[in-house]
Amino acid sequence: MAPASRLDPAVPERIVALAQRLYGGEAPDFVFHPQCFLSSGHFAGADSARAQAFLDIANDENFDALWFARGGYGSNRIASGVLSALTIAARNKTYMGYSDTGFLLAGLYRAGFPHIAHGPVIADANREGGEEAVIRGLRYLFERDTASLEPSISSTTPSVAFNMIILSNLIGTALMPDLASHVLMLEETSEYMYSIDRMMFHITAHPPLRKLAGIRIGRCSAIPPNDPPFGQTEEEVVRHWCTVSGIPYLGRADIGHDVANKVVPFGRLPAV
């Protein structure tokens, strides 16, 4: 289902064909909720339609995963309502997405759901080279393929990943999970460097987040030119605010708004 913006109706056929090419007769069954293709202004249907589509899938024990169709904007408008209406059938599913879907991922993680992941969405198929992202998502969901994972995640220290502006907006809300002792990975797209700097101030100034095990910065893409030039890269900005806040800076993360976006399961990896 599409919790925010509408999915291109041409995408499902390509996704199903790709899964069949990879897995043949053992390909997973996909169900694209009709809500994915609704249009209500900016959104894939009215808030009520998007919320009902989420619950239709999450509360149905016949589905193993809810792979979000795309981000955009609007997941926050339905998150609190759907989280309060989930049943036991919703708890065992895997939920995967990134960008705006982070509002739902955060709320599910806060509620103790065990299988949450920041990773590709269905609409990544529309990006140049997007099959790479879809294949990575498929292999994580269907096989738990370790090659799909961001390389630094471990079975000892829990990790989470968010789009920077989504996490900044989560702070102070009932969706915000306790991230003490976690490695926090952040990525961003289409934001000015001064905005990235301001968001890092907000994130690292939040007292509970000063209990993080550390921060990694993923790719910050499509940064508009600043006049005058900002003078610092995204990594320099993150290093600065980590130093100011006392949160350890741990280096780069292989995540971003692109086809190379690796999967970050929330929490710890199962011990081998």
Secondary structure, 3 states (H helix, E strand, C coil): CCCCCCCCCCHHHHHHHHHHHHHHHHCCCCCCCHHHHCCECCECCCHHHHHHHHHHHHCCCCCCEEECCCCCCCCHHHHHHHHCCCCHHHHCCEEEECHHHHHHHHHHHHCCCCCEEECCCHHHHHCCCCHHHHHHHHHHHHHCCHHHECCCCCCCCCEEEEEHHHHHHHCCCCCCCCCCCCEEEEEEECCCHHHHHHHHHHHHHCHHHHHCCEEEEEEEECCCCCCCCCCCCHHHHHHHHHHHHCCCEEEECCCCCCCCCCEEECECCCCC
